[in-house]
Amino acid sequence: MATILGIDYPTLWFLVVGALFSGYAILDGFDLGAGAWHLFFKEEKSRRIALNAVGPVWDGNEVWLVIGGGALFAGFPILYASIFSAMYIPFMLFLFALIFRAVSIEFRSKETMKWWRNTWDISYSVSSVLMAVLLGVVMGNVLQGIALGENFEFQGHWLEFLNPYAIMVGITTLALFMMHGAIYLAMKTEGQLFVKVHKLLNRSIIFFIVSYSIVTIYTLFYLPHLSDNLTENAALLVVPLLAFLSIANVPRLVSKAKYVHAFIFSALSMSFLLILVALELYPAMVMSTIDPQYSITVYNAASSEKSLGIMLIMTAIGAPLVITYTVFVYRTFWGKVKMDETSY
Amino acid sequence: MDVEILSRIQFAFTISFHYIYPPLSIGLGLMMVLMEGAYLRTKNKMYEQLARFWTKIFAITFGLGVATGIVMEFEFGTNWATYSRFVGDIFGSALAAEGIFAFALESGFLGVLLFGWNRVKPIVHFISTLGVWFGSMFSAVWIVIANSWQQTPAGYHIVGEGSARRAEITDFWEMVFNPSSVDRILHVWIGALIAGAFLVMSVHAWYLLKGRYSELSKKAFVIALSVAALFSVLQLVTGHSSASGVAKNQPAKLAAFEGHYNSSDQAHLYLLGWVDNKNQKVYGPYIPGGLSLLVHGNFDTPMPGLNDFPQDEIPTQVNAVFQFYHLMVAFGLYFIGLTLFGIFMWWRGKLFHYKWLLWVFVFSVILPQLANQFGWFAAEMGRQPWVVYGLLRTSDGLSAVVTANQVLFSLIMFTLIYALLFVLFLYLLDKKIKAGPYDESETESRPLQESVADVIQSDSKPNKS
C-alpha cells in the first residue's frame, strides 16, 4: 500500500477530512454560538451589532461544510452513504435549520416593525441552537456506534438517533459553540454590549466545563471500547492532556481580558477534541453495535488508492492557496464591528 | 407512493429550485466584472454604482445558491446511498477539485466583494470580484464533469459484485474529458451567462420605463445586451455540438428528443409537436429528414429509433423529454432573434425609443431561466431509466434503509421551506430593485453632470459607450 511519510492514503485522507471538519467547527462554531446567544441581547442595537459581527463571514463559513461533506463523500463514499441514510431525520432537520438561519439573517434587517424583527430573531437563534445540537447528536451516535448490519446498512429504528448519550454530546457541542461564540463577540463588541457579553462568556465557560465533564465520565464508564486505543498506547494520552490544558487556558485568558488568545485556545480545544474523537475510533469511523465485522473503518470505506492519490495531490496544491486568501479576508475585517451601508 | 418516486420527486424539486440561483450567480458575476472593470478603466462613478448595485443582487443569489446546494450534497448520501457508493470513487476527485479550487475561492473572496468596498483599494476589490466569478465558473465545471460522467462514463472500471459493485477510476483525465463534458460545460456556462445578462437587461429596462436612473441604465443595458447577443449566438454552436454528442453517445436519448421510433423512417426535425407514445406518432410541423441532416449532413441517413433499443433501456416519458427539449431550443432561438434585433436598434440609435421593446426585455427575464431548467429536464429525463448511463439504474441507486414516510416528511418540509425561500428571494429582489443603485433624493451621490452629458450624446452614437 502506498504511503506518504509512512502514513497510508486512507489515513491521510481521514486527516484531511478531520482538518476540514475542525475548520468548519471553528468557523461556523462561532456563528452558531453567537446565534445561540442572540435572544440574550434585549436591545435592538445590541442585536444588530451581534448579527453584524458574523455578517461578513457566516455564509463563507458554511462553505466549509460543503467542502468537508464533499471530502467525506469523495474519500469514504461507503461511510457517507451509510451514515447519511441511517441518520436521515437528523440530517434533514439540520438542513431545514440551516436554511431557516439563512432566511432569518436576510429577512430580519429588511423591515423595522418590532414583531417582524422579533420573529426572525427567534427563528435565527432557534435554528443556530438546533444546528449545533444536531451536529453533536450525530457525533454522539458516531462515537457510540450504530446498528450497522450486512453491507454496512443500518438495521435499527429511525428514532434511535435520539439516545441519552447522543443528546448529552449534542448539549456539550452547543455549550462549546456558545463559549466560542461569546469569545468571538467579546472580540467584536465594545461598551455596554461588551459588558453583557463578558458576563455571558463566564457563564458559558461553566456550562461547557460541566457538560463536558459529564460526557467524559459517561464515556469512560459506559463506552469503555473508546478508551482502548489510548490505554494501549500511552503516548497518545498527550492528546486528552492537551485538550484539557487548552480548555483550562480559556478561562485564564478571559479573566485577563486577552480575548484573541482565548479565541485561539478555544479553537485549539475544538481541534484537540476532534483529534481525540478520531483517536478513540481509529481505524474505525463508525462502530457497528451488531457485529464488529460490520464496523466502517478508514480501510473498508475508502475510495481506491488511485482516487485518493489524485485528491491528495489536489489538496497539496490547493490548501496553501486557500489558507493565504482566507487569512487575507479575515485581516480585512479585523477589529470591532463598524456599521456602514453594507451592514445587515 | 413508493420510496423511489418520492425520492425522485424530492431530488428533482430540490435541484430545480437550486438551479434558479447558480446560473444567476455565474451570469451576474460576469456583469459585475465588466461593470467594475469599466469603472477602473474610465473612473466614471456610474460604473461603480452599477457594480455595487449588482453586487447586492448577486449576494442574494449566492446566499440562496449555497443554502440550497448543501441540500443537494446531503441528498446523495441520505436518499441515494447505493448510487453514492457506486459513483463515490469517480466523483471523489471531481468533488475534491470543486471544493478546493472553486468553493474555497468563491467564499474566500465573497466577504471582500460584499463588505469590502470601503476597506480595500479598488484594484484589490476588483481582484476579489474576479475571484468570486472564477470560483463560480470553476464550480460549474466540476459539477458538470460529474454529471457528464453519468451521461457518458469513461476512465473507469467496475469492481465488486451485487450491492458492493462500484466504479473505480482508472484514468483521471479520461474521466474529466469524458465524451460529453466539454460540450456540456460550455453549454451550461453560456446558459448561465445569458440568464445573468437578461436579468440585468430586465431590471434596467424597467428603470428606463419608469424614468429612473436613465443614464446609468442605458450603460448597463448596452453592456448586458452585448453579452446576451454574443452568447445567444454562441449557444447555438454549443447546442449543436452537444446534440451531435448525444447522437453518438446516447442515441436513445436523441431519439426521444425528436420522438423518432423506427430507424426505417426518415429522421425528422420537429419545430414543435406532440408525441403520442402509445401509437408511436408525433403530430406537428417538421423538416423531413432534418435530424439526419443536422447530425450526418444528409437528409436520408438512417438513424436509430426508440424501437431499436431494449425496451427496458429507453426513457418512458418520451413526450415530456420531447417537449422540454423543443421548448429549450425555441427559447434559444428567441434569444438570438431578440438580442440581434436589440443590437440592430442600438446601431440605429433607437434602442431606448420604443416602450414596447423595453417591456419585452422586462418580461423576457423568465425565459433563460426556463430554458436552463428545461434543458436539464431533457438531459436527465432522456437518460432514464439509468442514473449512470448503461451502468446503474435509477431504481437501483436508492438508500435501502430509508422509508417512504421519511421521504414524504422531508418532501413536505422542503416544499414549505422552499416556498418561503422563494418568497424571500422575490421580496429581496423587489426591495433591492425598488431601492435602486443610489438614493435619488441625495444630490451628492448623483453622477457628475459632465458624465450625464456624455451619455445623452452617446445615446445617438452607439460606438461611444
Boltz contact constraints between the chains, C-beta under 6 A:
constraints:
  - contact:
      token1: [A, 56]
      token2: [B, 111]
      max_distance: 6.0
  - contact:
      token1: [A, 56]
      token2: [B, 115]
      max_distance: 6.0
  - contact:
      token1: [A, 57]
      token2: [B, 111]
      max_distance: 6.0
  - contact:
      token1: [A, 59]
      token2: [B, 63]
      max_distance: 6.0
  - contact:
      token1: [A, 59]
      token2: [B, 66]
      max_distance: 6.0
  - contact:
      token1: [A, 60]
      token2: [B, 107]
      max_distance: 6.0
  - contact:
      token1: [A, 60]
      token2: [B, 110]
      max_distance: 6.0
  - contact:
      token1: [A, 60]
      token2: [B, 111]
      max_distance: 6.0
  - contact:
      token1: [A, 62]
      token2: [B, 66]
      max_distance: 6.0
  - contact:
      token1: [A, 63]
      token2: [B, 103]
      max_distance: 6.0
  - contact:
      token1: [A, 63]
      token2: [B, 107]
      max_distance: 6.0
  - contact:
      token1: [A, 66]
      token2: [B, 70]
      max_distance: 6.0
  - contact:
      token1: [A, 66]
      token2: [B, 103]
      max_distance: 6.0
  - contact:
      token1: [A, 67]
      token2: [B, 99]
      max_distance: 6.0
  - contact:
      token1: [A, 67]
      token2: [B, 103]
      max_distance: 6.0
  - contact:
      token1: [A, 69]
      token2: [B, 73]
      max_distance: 6.0
  - contact:
      token1: [A, 70]
      token2: [B, 95]
      max_distance: 6.0
  - contact:
      token1: [A, 70]
      token2: [B, 99]
      max_distance: 6.0
  - contact:
      token1: [A, 74]
      token2: [B, 92]
      max_distance: 6.0
  - contact:
      token1: [A, 74]
      token2: [B, 95]
      max_distance: 6.0
  - contact:
      token1: [A, 74]
      token2: [B, 96]
      max_distance: 6.0
  - contact:
      token1: [A, 77]
      token2: [B, 84]
      max_distance: 6.0
  - contact:
      token1: [A, 77]
      token2: [B, 85]
      max_distance: 6.0
  - contact:
      token1: [A, 77]
      token2: [B, 88]
      max_distance: 6.0
  - contact:
      token1: [A, 78]
      token2: [B, 85]
      max_distance: 6.0
  - contact:
      token1: [A, 80]
      token2: [B, 77]
      max_distance: 6.0
  - contact:
      token1: [A, 80]
      token2: [B, 84]
      max_distance: 6.0
  - contact:
      token1: [A, 81]
      token2: [B, 77]
      max_distance: 6.0
  - contact:
      token1: [A, 81]
      token2: [B, 81]
      max_distance: 6.0
  - contact:
      token1: [A, 81]
      token2: [B, 84]
      max_distance: 6.0
  - contact:
      token1: [A, 81]
      token2: [B, 85]
      max_distance: 6.0
  - contact:
      token1: [A, 84]
      token2: [B, 77]
      max_distance: 6.0
  - contact:
      token1: [A, 84]
      token2: [B, 78]
      max_distance: 6.0
  - contact:
      token1: [A, 85]
      token2: [B, 78]
      max_distance: 6.0
  - contact:
      token1: [A, 85]
      token2: [B, 81]
      max_distance: 6.0
  - contact:
      token1: [A, 85]
      token2: [B, 399]
      max_distance: 6.0
  - contact:
      token1: [A, 85]
      token2: [B, 401]
      max_distance: 6.0
  - contact:
      token1: [A, 85]
      token2: [B, 402]
      max_distance: 6.0
  - contact:
      token1: [A, 88]
      token2: [B, 78]
      max_distance: 6.0
  - contact:
      token1: [A, 88]
      token2: [B, 402]
      max_distance: 6.0
  - contact:
      token1: [A, 88]
      token2: [B, 406]
      max_distance: 6.0
  - contact:
      token1: [A, 91]
      token2: [B, 74]
      max_distance: 6.0
  - contact:
      token1: [A, 91]
      token2: [B, 78]
      max_distance: 6.0
  - contact:
      token1: [A, 92]
      token2: [B, 410]
      max_distance: 6.0
  - contact:
      token1: [A, 95]
      token2: [B, 71]
      max_distance: 6.0
  - contact:
      token1: [A, 95]
      token2: [B, 74]
      max_distance: 6.0
  - contact:
      token1: [A, 96]
      token2: [B, 413]
      max_distance: 6.0
  - contact:
      token1: [A, 96]
      token2: [B, 417]
      max_distance: 6.0
  - contact:
      token1: [A, 99]
      token2: [B, 67]
      max_distance: 6.0
  - contact:
      token1: [A, 99]
      token2: [B, 417]
      max_distance: 6.0
  - contact:
      token1: [A, 102]
      token2: [B, 63]
      max_distance: 6.0
  - contact:
      token1: [A, 102]
      token2: [B, 67]
      max_distance: 6.0
  - contact:
      token1: [A, 103]
      token2: [B, 424]
      max_distance: 6.0
  - contact:
      token1: [A, 151]
      token2: [B, 163]
      max_distance: 6.0
  - contact:
      token1: [A, 153]
      token2: [B, 400]
      max_distance: 6.0
  - contact:
      token1: [A, 153]
      token2: [B, 401]
      max_distance: 6.0
  - contact:
      token1: [A, 154]
      token2: [B, 401]
      max_distance: 6.0
  - contact:
      token1: [A, 303]
      token2: [B, 89]
      max_distance: 6.0
  - contact:
      token1: [A, 303]
      token2: [B, 92]
      max_distance: 6.0
  - contact:
      token1: [A, 304]
      token2: [B, 89]
      max_distance: 6.0
  - contact:
      token1: [A, 304]
      token2: [B, 168]
      max_distance: 6.0
  - contact:
      token1: [A, 306]
      token2: [B, 169]
      max_distance: 6.0
  - contact:
      token1: [A, 307]
      token2: [B, 89]
      max_distance: 6.0
  - contact:
      token1: [A, 307]
      token2: [B, 92]
      max_distance: 6.0
  - contact:
      token1: [A, 307]
      token2: [B, 93]
      max_distance: 6.0
  - contact:
      token1: [A, 307]
      token2: [B, 169]
      max_distance: 6.0
  - contact:
      token1: [A, 310]
      token2: [B, 93]
      max_distance: 6.0
  - contact:
      token1: [A, 310]
      token2: [B, 172]
      max_distance: 6.0
  - contact:
      token1: [A, 311]
      token2: [B, 92]
      max_distance: 6.0
  - contact:
      token1: [A, 311]
      token2: [B, 93]
      max_distance: 6.0
  - contact:
      token1: [A, 311]
      token2: [B, 96]
      max_distance: 6.0
  - contact:
      token1: [A, 314]
      token2: [B, 96]
      max_distance: 6.0
  - contact:
      token1: [A, 314]
      token2: [B, 97]
      max_distance: 6.0
  - contact:
      token1: [A, 314]
      token2: [B, 100]
      max_distance: 6.0
  - contact:
      token1: [A, 318]
      token2: [B, 100]
      max_distance: 6.0
  - contact:
      token1: [A, 318]
      token2: [B, 101]
      max_distance: 6.0
  - contact:
      token1: [A, 322]
      token2: [B, 104]
      max_distance: 6.0
  - contact:
      token1: [A, 325]
      token2: [B, 108]
      max_distance: 6.0
  - contact:
      token1: [A, 326]
      token2: [B, 108]
      max_distance: 6.0
  - contact:
      token1: [A, 329]
      token2: [B, 108]
      max_distance: 6.0
  - contact:
      token1: [A, 329]
      token2: [B, 111]
      max_distance: 6.0
  - contact:
      token1: [A, 329]
      token2: [B, 112]
      max_distance: 6.0
  - contact:
      token1: [A, 332]
      token2: [B, 112]
      max_distance: 6.0
  - contact:
      token1: [A, 332]
      token2: [B, 116]
      max_distance: 6.0
  - contact:
      token1: [A, 332]
      token2: [B, 119]
      max_distance: 6.0
  - contact:
      token1: [A, 342]
      token2: [B, 115]
      max_distance: 6.0
